Amino acid sequence: MSVVSIILILLVAFVVGMDGILDEWQMYQPIVACTLVGLAVGNPAAGIILGATLQMITIGWINIGASVAPDIALPSVVSALLVCGPAALSIKHGIALAIPLAVIGQLLSVSIRKSIVKLVHDADDAAEKAEIARMDRIHLLSLGIQGLRVLIPTVLVMLISPQYIHQLMQQVPAVITNGIAVSIGMVAAVGFANLINMMVSKSLWIWFVVGFLLAIFTDVNIFVLAGFGLIVAISFVWIVSRRHGDSNGTSGDDDDLDDFDKELDDL
C-alpha cells in the first residue's frame, strides 16, 4: 500500500474508534467504515459489499443497561483492511474474522471504560469549578483513548505480512468457513427481518414489494436501484410533508395526520 493509503486507513481507524463511543457521526457503522477503508486502498466495491453484510449482522447489537454489546468499530476497520487490502481475503473470510474481532473489541471497550473512570471524576470536578477548558481537554483525552482502541490493533494487523495472512486463512478447512458463511447468512437475514419489523407500515409495504420485484426480475444494478429508491423516498417524504404543511396551515388540527405519521409519533 502507498503511504497515502496507510495514513487514510489510520485516520479512519482513529475516527471510527472515537465515534464508536461518541455515537454522533455514525462513522462506526460497518457500511460507512468498510466503505471508507475500501476507498482508502482503492477497492470500494469490496468495502461496500462487506460493510452491507456486516451491517445486517450487527443491526440488532445494542447496549442494554450496563451490558456492552460486541464492538462494531474494530471488526469493521480490520476486516475491511484484510478484504480490500493487500491480503485480499474473500468476503466470506472477512465476515468470519469479524465475529472474533467484535468480541476482542468488546473486551477492549469494557477495559477502557473502567480505566477512564478517574477521568470522569476529574471532569465532574472541573464542571463544579466551571473550568470549561479543562473539561474539553478531559473529553478529548478520553475520546483519543477510544480512538487508539481501534487504531493500535489496525497498526498491528498492517505489520503482519499479507502473504502470511492469506496463507493462514487458506489453511482453514473449507467445512469451517462454509459453515460460518451459512450461519452468518442466517444472522444477516434475521437482521434484515428486524429492520423490516421496525419500519413496517401499511404505507411502506408497497415500496418493499416493488423494490424486491425490481431486484429479482430485472438486470438493474443494485446501486442504481438503491439510488432510484433514495430519490423516490425523498420525493415521497417531501410531497407528504408539503401536503401536511398546507393542511396544518388551514386547519391547525392534528387530525390531518395520516396513519403513518401517527405511527411515527407513537415510536
C-alpha positions as CSV (number, residue, x, y, z in Angstrom):
1,M,0.0,0.0,0.0
2,S,1.1,3.6,-0.6
3,V,1.9,6.0,2.2
4,V,-1.3,7.9,1.5
5,S,-3.4,4.8,1.8
6,I,-1.8,3.9,5.1
7,I,-2.4,7.4,6.5
8,L,-6.0,7.4,5.4
9,I,-6.6,4.0,6.9
10,L,-5.1,5.0,10.3
11,L,-7.2,8.2,10.2
12,V,-10.4,6.3,9.5
13,A,-9.5,3.8,12.3
14,F,-8.9,6.6,14.8
15,V,-12.1,8.5,14.0
16,V,-14.2,5.3,13.9
17,G,-12.9,4.3,17.3
18,M,-13.9,7.6,18.7
19,D,-17.3,7.7,17.1
20,G,-18.0,4.1,18.3
21,I,-18.3,5.7,21.8
22,L,-19.4,9.2,20.8
23,D,-22.1,7.9,18.6
24,E,-22.6,11.1,16.7
25,W,-21.4,10.8,13.1
26,Q,-22.3,7.1,12.7
27,M,-18.9,6.5,11.1
28,Y,-18.5,3.3,13.1
29,Q,-21.4,1.7,11.3
30,P,-20.0,-1.1,9.1
31,I,-21.5,0.2,5.9
32,V,-19.6,3.5,6.4
33,A,-16.4,2.3,8.0
34,C,-15.8,-0.5,5.5
35,T,-16.6,1.8,2.5
36,L,-14.1,4.4,3.8
37,V,-11.4,1.7,4.2
38,G,-12.2,0.4,0.7
39,L,-11.9,3.9,-0.8
40,A,-8.6,4.4,1.0
41,V,-7.0,1.3,-0.5
42,G,-8.7,1.7,-3.9
43,N,-11.2,-1.2,-3.6
44,P,-14.5,0.5,-2.7
45,A,-16.7,-2.3,-4.2
46,A,-15.4,-5.0,-1.8
47,G,-15.7,-2.5,1.1
48,I,-19.4,-1.7,0.3
49,I,-20.3,-5.4,-0.1
50,L,-18.5,-6.3,3.2
51,G,-20.0,-3.3,5.0
52,A,-23.5,-4.0,3.9
53,T,-23.3,-7.7,5.0
54,L,-21.8,-6.7,8.4
55,Q,-24.5,-4.0,8.8
56,M,-27.2,-6.7,8.5
57,I,-25.4,-8.8,11.1
58,T,-24.9,-6.0,13.6
59,I,-28.2,-4.2,13.2
60,G,-29.5,-5.8,16.4
61,W,-26.4,-5.2,18.5
62,I,-27.2,-2.6,21.2
63,N,-26.1,-1.8,24.7
64,I,-28.7,-2.7,27.3
65,G,-28.0,-1.1,30.7
66,A,-24.6,-1.9,31.9
67,S,-24.3,-4.8,29.3
68,V,-22.0,-3.7,26.4
69,A,-22.7,-5.2,23.0
70,P,-20.0,-6.7,20.8
71,D,-17.9,-3.9,19.3
72,I,-18.7,-2.9,15.7
73,A,-15.9,-0.4,15.0
74,L,-12.9,-2.7,15.3
75,P,-14.1,-5.5,13.1
76,S,-15.4,-3.1,10.5
77,V,-12.0,-1.5,10.0
78,V,-9.8,-4.6,10.4
79,S,-12.0,-6.9,8.3
80,A,-12.2,-4.3,5.6
81,L,-8.4,-3.9,5.6
82,L,-7.9,-7.6,5.2
83,V,-10.5,-7.9,2.4
84,C,-9.8,-4.8,0.5
85,G,-6.0,-4.5,1.2
86,P,-3.0,-6.5,0.1
87,A,-4.1,-9.6,1.9
88,A,-7.1,-9.8,-0.5
89,L,-9.1,-12.2,1.6
90,S,-12.5,-13.2,0.4
91,I,-15.7,-11.6,1.7
92,K,-16.5,-14.9,3.4
93,H,-13.2,-14.9,5.3
94,G,-13.6,-11.2,6.2
95,I,-17.0,-11.8,7.7
96,A,-15.8,-14.9,9.6
97,L,-13.0,-12.8,11.1
98,A,-15.4,-10.0,12.1
99,I,-17.1,-12.1,14.8
100,P,-14.0,-12.8,17.0
101,L,-12.7,-9.3,16.3
102,A,-16.1,-8.0,17.6
103,V,-15.5,-9.9,20.9
104,I,-12.0,-8.6,21.2
105,G,-13.2,-5.1,20.6
106,Q,-15.9,-5.6,23.3
107,L,-13.3,-6.6,25.8
108,L,-11.1,-3.6,24.9
109,S,-14.1,-1.3,25.2
110,V,-15.1,-2.5,28.6
111,S,-11.5,-2.3,29.9
112,I,-11.1,1.2,28.7
113,R,-14.4,2.3,30.1
114,K,-13.2,1.0,33.5
115,S,-9.8,2.6,33.2
116,I,-11.1,6.1,32.5
117,V,-13.4,6.4,35.4
118,K,-10.9,8.7,37.1
119,L,-11.2,11.0,34.1
120,V,-14.9,11.1,34.6
121,H,-14.4,12.2,38.2
122,D,-11.9,14.8,37.0
123,A,-14.5,16.1,34.6
124,D,-17.1,16.3,37.3
125,D,-14.6,18.3,39.4
126,A,-13.9,20.6,36.5
127,A,-17.7,21.1,36.0
128,E,-18.2,22.1,39.6
129,K,-15.4,24.7,39.3
130,A,-16.7,25.9,35.9
131,E,-13.4,25.1,34.2
132,I,-14.7,24.6,30.7
133,A,-11.3,24.3,29.0
134,R,-10.2,21.6,31.4
135,M,-13.5,19.7,30.7
136,D,-12.8,19.9,27.0
137,R,-9.3,18.5,27.4
138,I,-10.5,15.6,29.5
139,H,-13.2,14.9,27.0
140,L,-10.8,14.9,24.1
141,L,-8.3,12.7,26.0
142,S,-10.9,10.1,26.8
143,L,-12.1,10.1,23.1
144,G,-8.5,9.8,22.0
145,I,-8.0,6.7,24.1
146,Q,-11.1,5.2,22.5
147,G,-9.7,6.0,19.1
148,L,-6.5,4.2,20.0
149,R,-8.6,1.2,20.8
150,V,-9.1,0.7,17.0
151,L,-6.0,2.4,15.8
152,I,-3.5,0.2,17.6
153,P,-5.0,-3.2,16.5
154,T,-5.2,-1.8,13.0
155,V,-1.5,-1.0,13.0
156,L,-0.6,-4.4,14.4
157,V,-2.5,-6.1,11.6
158,M,-0.8,-3.9,9.0
159,L,2.6,-5.0,10.3
160,I,1.7,-8.7,9.5
161,S,2.8,-9.9,6.1
162,P,-0.2,-10.1,3.7
163,Q,1.1,-13.3,2.2
164,Y,1.3,-14.9,5.7
165,I,-2.3,-13.8,6.4
166,H,-3.5,-15.2,3.1
167,Q,-1.7,-18.5,3.6
168,L,-3.0,-18.8,7.1
169,M,-6.6,-18.3,6.0
170,Q,-6.1,-20.8,3.2
171,Q,-5.2,-23.5,5.8
172,V,-8.6,-23.2,7.5
173,P,-10.7,-26.2,6.4
174,A,-13.4,-25.3,3.9
175,V,-16.0,-27.1,6.0
176,I,-15.4,-24.5,8.8
177,T,-15.5,-21.4,6.5
178,N,-18.6,-22.7,4.6
179,G,-20.4,-23.4,7.9
180,I,-19.5,-19.9,9.2
181,A,-20.7,-18.4,5.9
182,V,-24.1,-20.2,6.1
183,S,-24.6,-19.3,9.8
184,I,-23.7,-15.6,9.1
185,G,-26.1,-15.6,6.2
186,M,-28.9,-16.6,8.5
187,V,-27.9,-13.9,11.0
188,A,-27.9,-11.3,8.2
189,A,-31.4,-12.5,7.3
190,V,-32.5,-12.0,10.9
191,G,-31.1,-8.5,10.9
192,F,-33.0,-7.7,7.7
193,A,-36.1,-9.1,9.3
194,N,-35.6,-6.8,12.3
195,L,-35.1,-3.8,10.0
196,I,-38.4,-4.6,8.2
197,N,-40.1,-5.1,11.6
198,M,-39.0,-1.6,12.8
199,M,-40.1,0.0,9.5
200,V,-43.3,-2.0,8.9
201,S,-46.3,0.2,7.9
202,K,-49.2,-0.1,5.5
203,S,-47.8,3.0,3.7
204,L,-44.4,1.3,3.1
205,W,-45.3,-2.3,2.2
206,I,-45.9,-1.3,-1.5
207,W,-42.4,0.1,-1.7
208,F,-40.9,-3.1,-0.2
209,V,-42.8,-5.2,-2.7
210,V,-41.8,-3.0,-5.7
211,G,-38.2,-3.0,-4.7
212,F,-38.0,-6.8,-4.3
213,L,-39.7,-7.4,-7.7
214,L,-37.4,-5.0,-9.5
215,A,-34.3,-6.6,-7.9
216,I,-35.4,-10.1,-8.8
217,F,-36.9,-9.7,-12.3
218,T,-34.7,-7.0,-13.8
219,D,-31.0,-6.7,-14.5
220,V,-30.7,-3.3,-12.9
221,N,-27.5,-2.8,-10.9
222,I,-28.2,-2.9,-7.2
223,F,-26.5,0.5,-6.6
224,V,-28.6,2.1,-9.4
225,L,-31.7,0.6,-7.8
226,A,-30.7,1.9,-4.4
227,G,-30.1,5.4,-5.8
228,F,-33.5,5.3,-7.5
229,G,-35.2,4.2,-4.3
230,L,-33.5,7.0,-2.4
231,I,-34.8,9.6,-4.9
232,V,-38.3,8.1,-4.7
233,A,-38.2,8.2,-0.8
234,I,-37.0,11.8,-0.7
235,S,-39.7,12.8,-3.2
236,F,-42.4,10.9,-1.2
237,V,-41.4,12.5,2.1
238,W,-41.3,16.0,0.5
239,I,-44.7,15.6,-1.0
240,V,-46.3,14.3,2.1
241,S,-44.7,16.9,4.4
242,R,-45.8,19.7,2.0
243,R,-49.3,18.3,1.9
244,H,-49.4,18.2,5.7
245,G,-47.9,21.7,5.9
246,D,-50.8,23.1,3.8
247,S,-53.4,21.2,5.8
248,N,-51.9,22.4,9.1
249,G,-51.9,26.0,7.8
250,T,-55.7,25.9,7.1
251,S,-57.0,23.8,10.0
252,G,-54.2,23.7,12.5
253,D,-55.6,20.3,13.7
254,D,-53.6,17.1,14.3
255,D,-56.4,15.0,12.8
256,D,-54.9,15.7,9.4
257,L,-52.0,13.3,10.1
258,D,-52.3,10.1,8.2
259,D,-51.8,6.6,9.8
260,F,-48.1,6.5,9.0
261,D,-47.3,9.8,10.7
262,K,-49.3,8.8,13.8
263,E,-47.3,5.5,14.0
264,L,-44.1,7.6,13.8
265,D,-45.3,9.8,16.6
266,D,-46.1,6.8,18.8
267,L,-42.5,5.4,18.4
